[in-house]
Amino acid sequence: MSLTEKVAIVTGGGGAIGRAICRHLAGDGARVAVFDVTSQAAERTVDMLRETGNGGAAFAVDVRCYEAVAAAVDQVLRRFSRIDILVNCAGGSARDKMALFHEQSLDVIHDMLSVNLVGALHCIRAVSPLMVAAKQGAIINVTSIVARGGKKRCVEYGAAKGGLIAATRSLALELGAHNVTVNCVSPGLVQRDPIEDAAAFAHRFSAVNRVCTQDDVARAVLFLAQPESDFITGQELAVDGGRSLGLKGDS
């Protein structure tokens, strides 16, 4: 297992995609620090990780607060003595609060930017000096193909994820000399709840014959986290079944 003895922080680790990422990293040998805004969600993921035989730890962290992030990073360092991988997965769209931008509330706009963009930058700012000092590391940002192709009622979400993609490229240039890679994974529409007509859903939202799952996203993150991928940096990897070739399903 190529991540044996490595330590990974996964933000949003209590969510569906974050939990899958934690499971795949731990399955490849990593010890995972699970950051989530609620301790209960983080603990559920750590309970699941015990099945892999690798130790994990849960941290209640609101990534919108830099002081909270810095304190949690310090706790991870004291517990595991190193941080090798950072996966920024905290965030998501406004879901039931999605609206046309000219009708959207300022609270939702600010929250989407704060969680999806500023929160990720907080985590990178707290972790990257440790990676620079260690002369190694991998940062993977979970973004979205919405930033690539656009989507109605997702302006603030798309802006945040687009900003994170741009930051990924600039950070890759800054950190490459220190053997730290920075990449992003952009999922398509990920299946969360059971789908009545999975074939029709897949046909609408991808160019292949199935829907995107949390494991599809997690496998891409695992690939970029492994030492064998250390010559890849500044890249956006779309995990969307070809949807972004034409943003299938959007009108």
DRENBASE-310772 format. One record per residue (C-alpha): z, x, y; residue number from 1. Coordinates in Angstrom, 2 decimals, decimal comma, always signed. Layout:
% DRENBASE-310772
        pz        px        py     n
         Z         X         Y   NUM
...
% end
This chain:
% DRENBASE-310772
        pz        px        py     n
     +0,00     +0,00     +0,00     1
     -1,20     +1,67     +3,18     2
     +1,50     +0,19     +5,45     3
     +4,47     +1,36     +3,38     4
     +7,30     +2,49     +5,69     5
     +5,43     +1,17     +8,74     6
     +7,23     -1,21    +11,10     7
     +5,38     -4,12    +12,70     8
     +6,37     -6,54    +15,45     9
     +4,64     -9,92    +15,26    10
     +5,16    -12,27    +18,20    11
     +4,80    -15,96    +17,50    12
     +5,75    -15,05    +13,95    13
     +7,26    -18,47    +13,31    14
     +3,96    -20,29    +13,80    15
     +1,33    -20,98    +11,16    16
     -0,98    -18,08    +12,01    17
     +1,88    -15,73    +12,90    18
     +3,62    -16,45     +9,61    19
     +0,46    -15,67     +7,66    20
     +0,09    -12,38     +9,56    21
     +3,69    -11,45     +8,76    22
     +3,13    -12,22     +5,08    23
     -0,01    -10,08     +4,84    24
     +1,55     -7,14     +6,69    25
     +4,66     -7,27     +4,52    26
     +2,52     -7,63     +1,42    27
     +0,85     -4,34     +2,32    28
     +4,21     -2,59     +2,62    29
     +5,23     -3,06     +6,27    30
     +8,68     -4,03     +7,44    31
     +8,19     -6,87     +9,89    32
    +10,17     -7,78    +12,99    33
     +9,46    -11,47    +13,59    34
     +9,57    -12,53    +17,25    35
     +9,57    -16,24    +18,03    36
    +10,85    -18,37    +20,86    37
    +13,26    -20,10    +18,44    38
    +15,54    -18,26    +16,02    39
    +15,07    -20,97    +13,39    40
    +11,30    -20,44    +13,20    41
    +11,71    -16,67    +13,02    42
    +14,34    -16,97    +10,29    43
    +12,09    -19,22     +8,19    44
     +9,43    -16,53     +8,24    45
    +11,92    -13,82     +7,30    46
    +13,12    -15,96     +4,39    47
     +9,52    -16,14     +3,18    48
     +9,09    -12,37     +3,56    49
    +11,93    -11,68     +1,15    50
     +9,53    -12,67     -1,62    51
     +7,45     -9,56     -0,84    52
    +10,39     -7,24     -1,44    53
    +10,10     -5,74     +2,04    54
    +12,80     -6,09     +4,64    55
    +12,21     -8,18     +7,74    56
    +14,26     -9,21    +10,73    57
    +14,21    -12,27    +12,98    58
    +14,49    -12,15    +16,77    59
    +14,60    -15,08    +19,19    60
    +12,41    -13,86    +22,05    61
    +10,75    -15,66    +24,94    62
     +7,83    -13,33    +25,66    63
     +7,53    -14,77    +29,17    64
    +10,68    -12,82    +30,09    65
    +10,16     -9,05    +30,18    66
    +13,88     -8,31    +29,99    67
    +14,17    -10,35    +26,79    68
    +11,17     -8,56    +25,28    69
    +12,49     -5,12    +26,20    70
    +15,91     -5,92    +24,74    71
    +14,39     -7,15    +21,47    72
    +12,13     -4,09    +21,20    73
    +15,20     -1,90    +21,65    74
    +16,95     -3,80    +18,83    75
    +13,95     -3,28    +16,54    76
    +13,92     +0,42    +17,31    77
    +17,64     +0,76    +16,61    78
    +17,31     -1,16    +13,34    79
    +14,12     +0,39    +11,95    80
    +13,90     +3,68    +13,93    81
    +10,19     +3,25    +14,67    82
     +7,50     +0,76    +15,76    83
     +4,00     +1,34    +14,44    84
     +2,22     -1,99    +14,89    85
     +2,34     -4,73    +17,52    86
     +0,61     -8,05    +16,89    87
     +0,57    -10,42    +19,87    88
     +0,23    -13,88    +18,35    89
     +2,58    -15,90    +20,57    90
     +0,85    -18,65    +22,50    91
     -1,73    -21,33    +21,89    92
     -3,56    -24,05    +23,74    93
     -1,86    -26,86    +25,63    94
     -2,70    -29,24    +22,74    95
     -1,52    -32,74    +23,77    96
     -1,40    -31,60    +27,41    97
     -5,04    -30,49    +27,51    98
     -6,91    -31,93    +30,49    99
     -9,87    -31,32    +32,76   100
     -8,89    -28,47    +35,04   101
     -9,07    -30,44    +38,29   102
     -6,60    -32,90    +36,75   103
     -4,37    -30,36    +35,01   104
     -0,80    -29,86    +36,21   105
     +0,18    -26,55    +37,75   106
     +3,08    -26,32    +35,29   107
     +0,71    -26,32    +32,31   108
     -1,65    -23,84    +33,97   109
     +1,18    -21,43    +34,73   110
     +2,70    -21,84    +31,26   111
     -0,59    -21,14    +29,47   112
     -1,18    -17,99    +31,51   113
     +2,44    -16,89    +31,13   114
     +2,66    -17,25    +27,34   115
     -0,85    -16,23    +26,30   116
     -1,55    -13,41    +28,77   117
     +1,55    -12,25    +30,61   118
     +3,71    -12,50    +27,48   119
     +1,33    -10,28    +25,53   120
     +1,24     -7,76    +28,38   121
     +5,04     -7,75    +28,47   122
     +5,14     -6,82    +24,79   123
     +2,50     -4,12    +25,18   124
     +4,34     -2,67    +28,19   125
     +7,58     -2,51    +26,21   126
     +6,10     -1,07    +23,00   127
     +3,29     +1,23    +24,18   128
     +5,54     +4,01    +25,60   129
     +7,10     +4,34    +22,14   130
     +3,68     +4,60    +20,53   131
     +2,54     +7,15    +23,11   132
     +5,62     +9,25    +22,38   133
     +5,01     +8,97    +18,63   134
     +1,30     +9,76    +19,05   135
     +0,27     +6,86    +16,84   136
     +0,16     +3,07    +16,75   137
     -1,95     -0,07    +16,48   138
     -1,91     -3,03    +18,85   139
     -3,72     -6,21    +17,81   140
     -4,02     -9,16    +20,19   141
     -4,83    -12,61    +18,81   142
     -7,26    -14,16    +21,29   143
     -9,82    -16,96    +20,85   144
    -13,55    -17,60    +20,78   145
    -12,88    -20,10    +23,59   146
    -12,78    -17,04    +25,86   147
    -16,23    -16,08    +24,62   148
    -18,05    -19,39    +24,84   149
    -15,92    -21,77    +26,90   150
    -14,55    -25,19    +26,08   151
    -13,78    -28,28    +28,12   152
    -10,10    -28,99    +28,77   153
     -9,23    -25,40    +27,92   154
     -9,82    -23,61    +31,22   155
     -6,33    -22,14    +31,57   156
     -6,19    -21,19    +27,86   157
     -9,65    -19,63    +27,95   158
     -8,77    -17,73    +31,13   159
     -5,61    -16,32    +29,53   160
     -7,36    -15,26    +26,33   161
    -10,31    -13,84    +28,28   162
     -7,88    -11,80    +30,34   163
     -6,28    -10,49    +27,17   164
     -9,67     -9,44    +25,78   165
    -10,39     -7,55    +29,01   166
     -6,94     -5,94    +28,88   167
     -7,60     -4,92    +25,27   168
    -10,66     -2,90    +26,31   169
     -8,94     -1,15    +29,21   170
     -5,83     -0,40    +27,15   171
     -8,00     +1,08    +24,42   172
     -9,36     +3,55    +26,97   173
     -5,89     +4,41    +28,26   174
     -4,15     +4,76    +24,89   175
     -6,88     +6,27    +22,74   176
     -5,95     +9,83    +23,69   177
     -2,52     +9,16    +22,18   178
     -3,95     +7,94    +18,84   179
     -3,06     +4,34    +19,67   180
     -5,74     +1,74    +18,91   181
     -5,98     -1,60    +20,70   182
     -8,13     -4,42    +19,33   183
     -8,23     -8,19    +19,30   184
     -8,98    -10,88    +16,74   185
    -10,57    -14,10    +18,01   186
    -10,19    -17,03    +15,62   187
    -12,38    -20,08    +15,59   188
    -10,88    -23,52    +14,97   189
     -8,19    -22,89    +12,35   190
     -7,27    -25,56     +9,84   191
     -3,64    -26,57    +10,24   192
     -3,28    -30,08     +8,85   193
     -5,00    -31,58     +5,79   194
     -8,59    -32,64     +6,56   195
    -10,00    -35,84     +5,11   196
    -13,60    -34,60     +5,02   197
    -13,35    -30,81     +4,84   198
    -17,09    -30,39     +4,22   199
    -18,02    -32,30     +7,39   200
    -15,40    -30,37     +9,37   201
    -16,75    -27,05     +8,11   202
    -20,33    -28,06     +8,89   203
    -19,38    -29,01    +12,43   204
    -17,16    -26,04    +13,29   205
    -18,73    -23,11    +11,41   206
    -21,96    -21,72    +10,04   207
    -20,48    -21,38     +6,55   208
    -19,33    -23,95     +4,04   209
    -15,59    -23,93     +4,59   210
    -13,00    -24,12     +7,34   211
    -11,12    -21,20     +8,90   212
     -7,60    -20,68     +7,54   213
     -4,55    -18,79     +8,73   214
     -5,16    -16,26     +5,96   215
     -8,64    -15,51     +7,30   216
     -7,10    -14,51    +10,63   217
     -4,26    -12,60     +8,96   218
     -6,65    -10,55     +6,81   219
     -8,55     -9,45     +9,93   220
     -5,30     -8,41    +11,62   221
     -4,26     -6,51     +8,48   222
     -7,58     -4,67     +8,47   223
     -7,12     -3,50    +12,06   224
     -3,48     -2,53    +11,42   225
     -4,26     -0,21     +8,53   226
     -4,61     +3,57     +9,05   227
     -8,11     +3,38     +7,57   228
     -9,19     +1,48    +10,71   229
     -7,94     +4,06    +13,19   230
    -11,42     +4,86    +14,52   231
    -11,90     +1,26    +15,68   232
    -10,59     +0,48    +19,15   233
    -11,37     -1,75    +22,11   234
    -13,12     -4,29    +19,89   235
    -13,05     -8,07    +19,60   236
    -13,40     -9,30    +16,02   237
    -14,42    -12,96    +15,81   238
    -13,09    -14,75    +12,74   239
    -14,93    -18,01    +13,14   240
    -17,48    -18,41    +10,35   241
    -20,25    -17,80    +12,87   242
    -19,16    -20,62    +15,18   243
    -19,39    -18,52    +18,33   244
    -23,06    -17,87    +17,64   245
    -23,58    -21,30    +19,14   246
    -20,08    -22,73    +19,59   247
    -20,86    -25,37    +16,99   248
    -19,05    -28,63    +17,49   249
    -18,57    -28,39    +21,25   250
    -20,46    -30,61    +23,65   251
% end
